[in-house]
Amino acid sequence: MTQEGPSQKPSGFQAADGMTMIAVAGQVGCGTLASVLIAVFLGIYLDRLFGTRPILLILLVLGSAPLSLILTYLIAVRATRINTKPKTTTNDIEETRGDIKGE
């Protein structure tokens, strides 16, 4: 005996949410790696150019840490905005058309 009742609402977590999280994690990882690598190579180049052996390298690598945190925050905010946009369904469009016509 099974009861046929109203369909249950899906839970708050969807497969698309998981894919969004994976994409955000990939963007954060690549952004962090890129900022650190740029800081290292730029620091080595500038130290050779000015003759200041490890000073600029250390400063740029330490400066890349706050940059990575800011980058992580911006990526997360952008993903949140994209993920929370209201989705329009065909029922919403039909209801709106009915309201406009005065029906």
C-alpha positions, 0 to 999 in steps of 0.5 A, spaced: 500 500 500 502 506 497 499 513 498 499 517 492 500 524 495 502 531 493 509 531 490 515 532 495 519 538 494 526 537 492 531 538 497 535 545 497 541 542 494 541 540 487 546 537 482 547 544 479 549 547 486 555 542 486 557 543 479 557 551 481 562 549 488 566 545 483 567 551 479 568 556 484 573 551 487 577 551 481 577 558 480 580 560 487 585 555 486 587 557 479 587 564 481 591 563 488 596 559 484 597 564 479 598 570 483 603 566 487 607 564 481 607 571 478 609 574 485 615 569 485 617 570 478 616 578 478 620 578 485 626 574 482 626 578 476 626 585 480 631 582 485 636 581 479 635 587 476 636 592 482 641 587 486 636 586 492 637 579 493 631 576 497 628 582 499 623 584 493 621 576 492 619 576 500 615 582 499 611 580 493 610 573 496 607 576 502 603 581 498 600 575 494 597 572 500 592 578 501 591 579 494 589 571 494 584 572 499 581 578 496 580 574 489 577 568 493 572 573 496 570 576 489 569 569 486 565 567 491 560 573 491 560 573 483 558 565 484 553 567 489 550 572 485 549 568 479 546 562 483 541 566 486 538 570 480 530 568 480 529 563 475 522 565 470 518 559 468 513 558 463 507 559 468 510 565 471 510 568 464 503 566 463 500 569 469 504 575 468 500 576 461 494 574 464 495 580 469 497 585 463 491 583 459 486 584 465 484 577 465 
